[in-house]
Amino acid sequence: MTYTIGLLHPGSMGCAFGAQLRAGGHTVLWCPDGRSNATRHRAKQAGLEPGTLPELVSRSDVLLTLCPPAAAEDVAAQVAQQGVLDTSRIYVEANAVAPPRVQRIADRLAPMPVIDAAVVGSPPVGGKTPTLYLSGPSKQADRIVELFARTDVRTHVLGDSIGQASALKLAYSSYQKVSRVLAAVAYGAAESYGVADELLVIAAKRTRSYLLETDYIPKTAARAWRWGPELEDAAALLADAGLPDSLMHAAASTLARWDGKRDERLDVAEALEALRGERDLDGPS
């Protein structure tokens, strides 16, 4: 079965998804109003059909939004203003936004069913195969799985709750992106003191991601009392090298949540509960 997909608003990832869907036999629409020449060129290369936003919304079986996260709610509001909020089409919110924002989008677009989605991986070009994680109403999620069946985009349904896909994406990207930033400032500090090559030798001895080592979380908690001051000294090193030191201060502040757990034997659940800290009426402290 083929579908008509309205793609809002295609950047490099969106155009790559659009090209995959076109190759799968589907019609892909997009709205060029207010878009850059670079976006127009990408959309043309991907074989996307231009049209107005009302045309896109009214003709589409599926509305797929892949836009800058900050614009996600504005895009949903623009769709809502078209007044075609029925159950015959599906809105796929595939941006890296927090679960409460996805829920607000779902509430705004009701009764149109909304699927919470998250892309993990590079754009599907040159043989790359990102995964599109899905959560939300099972009937509609199954239709999205069918939509991408003949493409290089892999799909994985997490469950029927809005927010699961977004939570997974942000949990993963928070580690991946911040670790990239940390790598940059660490290398910059070592380079300032002429020891960058030696730093890379040390780093090359590790072949496993820290994210896989959940059993180390309690050990981190138990050692936080001495790691925190060390990171404050690391902040001073970065400042001396003319590099941003705010990440080190933030990490030291996070470790301070575990100050009372010095050398304690905790399990992962206990360590995480201590990390969450005291809660007040406004939410996490």
BAPAVO-696594 format. One line per field, with one value per residue (C-alpha): x, y, z; residue in one letter; residue number from 1. Coordinates in pm, 1 decimal. Layout:
N
u	[X; ...]
v	[Y; ...]
w	[Z; ...]
rest	[A; ...]
nr	[NUM; ...]
END
This chain:
285
u	[0.0; 130.2; 75.0; 95.9; 330.4; 353.7; 708.9; 750.5; 1012.4; 1285.2; 1644.8; 1923.5; 1761.8; 1411.6; 1511.9; 1697.2; 1383.9; 1176.9; 1402.7; 1371.9; 994.3; 988.4; 1203.3; 948.3; 676.5; 514.8; 427.1; 608.3; 487.7; 659.6; 589.0; 858.8; 708.7; 981.7; 1240.1; 1598.4; 1741.9; 1952.0; 1637.3; 1463.0; 1758.8; 1763.5; 1389.4; 1416.0; 1702.9; 1495.0; 1199.3; 962.4; 650.7; 605.3; 275.1; 107.1; 64.9; -316.5; -262.2; 0.8; -218.4; -537.3; -372.9; -150.5; -220.9; 81.5; 233.8; 600.0; 775.1; 1154.4; 1245.2; 1467.6; 1340.8; 1273.7; 1018.3; 829.0; 532.0; 504.5; 490.3; 216.8; 25.3; 46.4; -96.5; -373.6; -471.4; -556.5; -858.9; -819.3; -783.4; -953.4; -861.6; -799.5; -437.9; -141.2; 95.4; 446.4; 640.8; 999.9; 1194.1; 1423.9; 1187.0; 1100.5; 803.9; 582.5; 621.7; 517.2; 210.6; 123.4; 149.4; -75.4; -330.4; -325.9; -380.7; -651.9; -841.4; -571.7; -360.2; -0.8; 294.0; 595.2; 905.2; 1280.6; 1559.6; 1881.6; 2162.4; 2281.4; 2059.5; 1976.2; 2217.4; 2512.4; 2389.3; 2339.7; 2040.6; 1910.5; 1642.0; 1309.9; 1177.0; 800.7; 559.1; 189.6; -135.5; -51.6; -269.8; -109.9; 239.7; 194.4; 104.8; 429.1; 622.4; 452.7; 534.3; 909.8; 908.8; 1082.3; 1336.1; 1674.1; 1504.8; 1463.4; 1163.0; 1120.5; 798.4; 863.6; 508.8; 179.6; 267.7; 341.5; 685.4; 872.0; 1047.9; 1136.4; 1271.5; 1491.7; 1625.6; 1709.5; 1860.2; 2090.1; 2168.7; 2239.0; 2525.6; 2645.5; 2642.9; 2779.2; 3053.5; 3154.3; 3174.6; 3376.8; 3612.6; 3670.5; 3751.6; 3965.3; 4167.4; 4195.7; 4332.1; 4586.4; 4689.3; 4749.5; 5009.3; 5165.8; 5033.5; 4754.3; 4926.2; 4968.6; 4599.6; 4502.5; 4726.5; 4542.7; 4202.8; 4285.8; 4313.7; 3935.8; 3708.7; 3382.3; 3133.9; 3085.7; 2713.5; 2722.7; 2878.3; 2571.4; 2727.1; 2978.1; 2708.8; 2719.1; 3100.1; 3077.4; 2841.7; 3079.0; 3371.9; 3187.0; 3332.6; 3678.4; 3582.6; 3399.5; 3702.2; 3911.9; 3668.2; 3683.4; 4058.5; 3987.1; 3767.9; 4061.2; 4281.5; 4031.7; 3996.7; 4375.3; 4375.6; 4109.4; 3845.0; 3488.7; 3482.0; 3105.8; 3068.7; 3323.4; 3148.8; 2815.3; 2959.0; 3104.1; 2765.3; 2602.8; 2851.5; 2768.3; 2429.4; 2621.9; 2828.8; 2656.9; 2728.9; 3104.2; 3235.3; 2886.0; 2786.1; 2485.6; 2303.7; 2214.4; 1861.3; 1986.2; 2255.6; 2005.6; 1760.1; 2033.3; 2125.5; 1767.7; 1792.8; 1514.6; 1200.3; 981.2; 641.5; 795.0; 958.0; 1317.4; 1552.2]
v	[0.0; 345.5; 666.1; 1039.8; 1193.0; 1558.2; 1634.8; 1930.0; 2082.9; 1897.2; 1963.0; 1716.5; 1440.6; 1515.0; 1516.4; 1187.6; 1036.5; 1181.5; 1027.6; 689.6; 714.6; 819.6; 517.2; 304.3; 419.0; 686.0; 1045.2; 1300.1; 1660.1; 1959.7; 2330.6; 2566.4; 2881.8; 3060.4; 2788.7; 2860.5; 2801.3; 2518.8; 2346.7; 2396.6; 2236.9; 1937.6; 1888.4; 1895.5; 1645.3; 1416.3; 1431.9; 1600.8; 1769.1; 2136.4; 2284.6; 2514.4; 2412.7; 2372.3; 2145.3; 1944.0; 1888.1; 1809.3; 1562.9; 1372.7; 1037.5; 1090.9; 1417.8; 1363.7; 1647.4; 1657.5; 2015.2; 2197.8; 2092.1; 2450.5; 2483.4; 2159.4; 2312.7; 2601.2; 2354.2; 2156.4; 2480.2; 2565.7; 2223.9; 2266.4; 2598.9; 2417.9; 2268.4; 1915.0; 1741.0; 1409.3; 1047.1; 967.5; 1084.3; 1040.3; 1304.3; 1170.9; 1396.5; 1289.3; 1574.3; 1555.8; 1718.8; 1642.0; 1408.5; 1685.5; 1883.3; 1581.2; 1544.5; 1911.6; 1857.2; 1551.2; 1747.1; 2036.3; 1807.9; 1585.4; 1394.1; 1342.3; 1051.6; 1143.2; 904.6; 998.8; 915.7; 952.3; 903.9; 747.3; 735.9; 926.3; 1021.2; 718.8; 786.7; 586.8; 264.5; 405.6; 263.3; 480.8; 350.8; 529.1; 451.1; 478.0; 502.9; 577.4; 416.9; 68.9; 73.5; 394.1; 281.6; -31.5; 185.4; 380.2; 53.0; -43.7; 296.8; 242.8; -130.0; -89.1; 169.9; 185.7; 329.9; 63.6; 92.8; -22.6; 12.6; 82.4; 83.1; 267.4; 562.2; 907.1; 1018.2; 686.9; 748.8; 1106.7; 1001.1; 737.0; 985.1; 1254.0; 1005.8; 880.2; 1215.9; 1380.1; 1136.0; 1136.6; 1511.2; 1616.2; 1354.6; 1510.6; 1850.5; 1702.9; 1541.5; 1879.3; 2062.9; 1775.0; 1765.8; 2143.5; 2142.3; 1871.1; 2048.4; 2370.6; 2191.4; 1991.7; 1652.2; 1595.8; 1294.8; 1127.4; 1188.0; 1008.1; 713.2; 679.3; 713.4; 450.0; 187.5; 201.5; 31.3; 30.2; 310.9; 428.3; 425.4; 45.2; 30.6; 87.0; -122.3; 159.9; 411.1; 305.9; 321.6; 675.2; 765.0; 622.9; 818.7; 1144.3; 1305.8; 1307.5; 1329.2; 1659.4; 1855.7; 1701.6; 1834.2; 2178.5; 2166.2; 2050.9; 2359.4; 2573.8; 2399.9; 2474.0; 2835.3; 2874.4; 2732.0; 2978.8; 2705.8; 2696.7; 2556.9; 2547.1; 2176.0; 2084.1; 2299.7; 2142.9; 1791.8; 1874.5; 2008.7; 1686.2; 1476.7; 1680.3; 1506.3; 1198.7; 1369.7; 1173.4; 837.8; 830.9; 475.4; 328.6; 7.2; 101.8; -69.2; 114.1; 200.1; 344.8; 547.9; 693.7; 780.2; 970.4; 1144.2; 1262.0; 1433.3; 1600.3; 1699.8; 1997.6; 2107.4; 2251.7; 1924.8; 1794.6; 2019.4]
w	[0.0; -85.1; 110.3; 62.6; 318.8; 412.0; 523.7; 765.6; 717.8; 531.8; 633.9; 559.2; 768.4; 643.0; 277.4; 322.8; 478.7; 195.4; -66.9; 103.3; 107.6; -257.3; -344.4; -158.9; -397.3; -179.1; -270.5; -53.4; -30.4; 120.3; 168.1; 30.7; 185.6; 380.1; 316.7; 209.7; -135.6; 10.3; 140.1; -194.2; -372.2; -132.0; -170.7; -550.3; -543.8; -320.7; -559.0; -313.2; -451.3; -352.5; -243.0; 6.3; 368.8; 334.4; 32.7; 216.1; 522.2; 330.7; 89.2; 333.7; 494.8; 721.2; 840.2; 930.6; 1111.1; 1113.0; 1200.4; 1451.3; 1797.5; 1903.8; 1622.3; 1689.4; 1872.2; 1626.7; 1337.2; 1513.6; 1574.4; 1202.1; 1118.5; 1376.5; 1219.6; 894.7; 1070.6; 935.4; 1271.8; 1202.5; 1263.4; 896.0; 903.3; 1139.6; 1276.5; 1341.0; 1579.5; 1506.1; 1666.9; 1970.4; 2218.4; 2581.0; 2649.1; 2797.6; 2475.5; 2269.2; 2490.4; 2438.0; 2063.3; 2086.6; 2290.4; 2042.6; 1743.1; 1893.9; 1765.5; 1501.2; 1632.1; 1713.2; 1708.3; 1918.8; 1713.6; 1744.3; 1492.4; 1617.2; 1364.4; 1058.5; 761.9; 545.4; 261.6; 132.5; 288.1; 638.8; 825.8; 1110.7; 1343.2; 1385.1; 1733.1; 1771.8; 2061.6; 2071.2; 1951.8; 1827.1; 1515.1; 1390.0; 1491.8; 1282.2; 983.1; 1023.7; 1038.1; 710.7; 563.8; 605.0; 523.6; 185.9; 294.0; 466.7; 776.8; 1042.4; 1275.2; 1634.1; 1834.0; 2202.6; 2336.5; 2327.4; 2555.0; 2416.0; 2537.9; 2534.0; 2202.6; 2293.5; 2632.9; 2471.0; 2216.7; 2472.7; 2718.8; 2445.1; 2284.9; 2620.4; 2666.3; 2307.4; 2256.3; 2595.1; 2570.3; 2237.3; 2405.0; 2690.6; 2440.9; 2277.3; 2600.1; 2731.8; 2412.3; 2414.6; 2767.7; 2688.5; 2369.3; 2561.3; 2773.6; 2490.2; 2600.3; 2343.8; 2183.9; 2521.2; 2597.4; 2277.4; 2369.2; 2701.1; 2534.8; 2273.1; 2546.4; 2594.9; 2342.5; 2538.7; 2602.8; 2959.7; 2887.9; 2884.1; 3229.5; 3446.1; 3720.9; 3765.6; 3869.5; 4240.3; 4232.9; 4098.9; 4382.6; 4641.2; 4499.8; 4435.9; 4749.4; 4591.2; 4224.0; 4278.2; 4401.0; 4123.7; 3865.7; 4024.5; 3966.8; 3611.4; 3573.4; 3681.2; 3423.5; 3147.5; 3253.8; 3248.5; 2894.6; 2782.9; 2750.6; 2891.4; 3246.1; 3305.6; 3223.8; 3489.6; 3749.9; 3653.7; 3683.6; 4025.8; 4132.6; 4014.4; 4209.4; 4518.8; 4518.9; 4633.7; 4903.7; 5178.7; 5015.6; 5073.0; 5034.9; 5076.3; 4904.1; 4690.7; 4409.6; 4089.9; 4204.2; 4534.0; 4359.7; 4114.0; 4390.0; 4571.1; 4246.3; 4200.3; 4538.1; 4733.3; 4547.1; 4615.1; 4489.3; 4174.0; 4071.3; 4094.4; 4290.4]
rest	[M; T; Y; T; I; G; L; L; H; P; G; S; M; G; C; A; F; G; A; Q; L; R; A; G; G; H; T; V; L; W; C; P; D; G; R; S; N; A; T; R; H; R; A; K; Q; A; G; L; E; P; G; T; L; P; E; L; V; S; R; S; D; V; L; L; T; L; C; P; P; A; A; A; E; D; V; A; A; Q; V; A; Q; Q; G; V; L; D; T; S; R; I; Y; V; E; A; N; A; V; A; P; P; R; V; Q; R; I; A; D; R; L; A; P; M; P; V; I; D; A; A; V; V; G; S; P; P; V; G; G; K; T; P; T; L; Y; L; S; G; P; S; K; Q; A; D; R; I; V; E; L; F; A; R; T; D; V; R; T; H; V; L; G; D; S; I; G; Q; A; S; A; L; K; L; A; Y; S; S; Y; Q; K; V; S; R; V; L; A; A; V; A; Y; G; A; A; E; S; Y; G; V; A; D; E; L; L; V; I; A; A; K; R; T; R; S; Y; L; L; E; T; D; Y; I; P; K; T; A; A; R; A; W; R; W; G; P; E; L; E; D; A; A; A; L; L; A; D; A; G; L; P; D; S; L; M; H; A; A; A; S; T; L; A; R; W; D; G; K; R; D; E; R; L; D; V; A; E; A; L; E; A; L; R; G; E; R; D; L; D; G; P; S]
nr	[1; 2; 3; 4; 5; 6; 7; 8; 9; 10; 11; 12; 13; 14; 15; 16; 17; 18; 19; 20; 21; 22; 23; 24; 25; 26; 27; 28; 29; 30; 31; 32; 33; 34; 35; 36; 37; 38; 39; 40; 41; 42; 43; 44; 45; 46; 47; 48; 49; 50; 51; 52; 53; 54; 55; 56; 57; 58; 59; 60; 61; 62; 63; 64; 65; 66; 67; 68; 69; 70; 71; 72; 73; 74; 75; 76; 77; 78; 79; 80; 81; 82; 83; 84; 85; 86; 87; 88; 89; 90; 91; 92; 93; 94; 95; 96; 97; 98; 99; 100; 101; 102; 103; 104; 105; 106; 107; 108; 109; 110; 111; 112; 113; 114; 115; 116; 117; 118; 119; 120; 121; 122; 123; 124; 125; 126; 127; 128; 129; 130; 131; 132; 133; 134; 135; 136; 137; 138; 139; 140; 141; 142; 143; 144; 145; 146; 147; 148; 149; 150; 151; 152; 153; 154; 155; 156; 157; 158; 159; 160; 161; 162; 163; 164; 165; 166; 167; 168; 169; 170; 171; 172; 173; 174; 175; 176; 177; 178; 179; 180; 181; 182; 183; 184; 185; 186; 187; 188; 189; 190; 191; 192; 193; 194; 195; 196; 197; 198; 199; 200; 201; 202; 203; 204; 205; 206; 207; 208; 209; 210; 211; 212; 213; 214; 215; 216; 217; 218; 219; 220; 221; 222; 223; 224; 225; 226; 227; 228; 229; 230; 231; 232; 233; 234; 235; 236; 237; 238; 239; 240; 241; 242; 243; 244; 245; 246; 247; 248; 249; 250; 251; 252; 253; 254; 255; 256; 257; 258; 259; 260; 261; 262; 263; 264; 265; 266; 267; 268; 269; 270; 271; 272; 273; 274; 275; 276; 277; 278; 279; 280; 281; 282; 283; 284; 285]
END
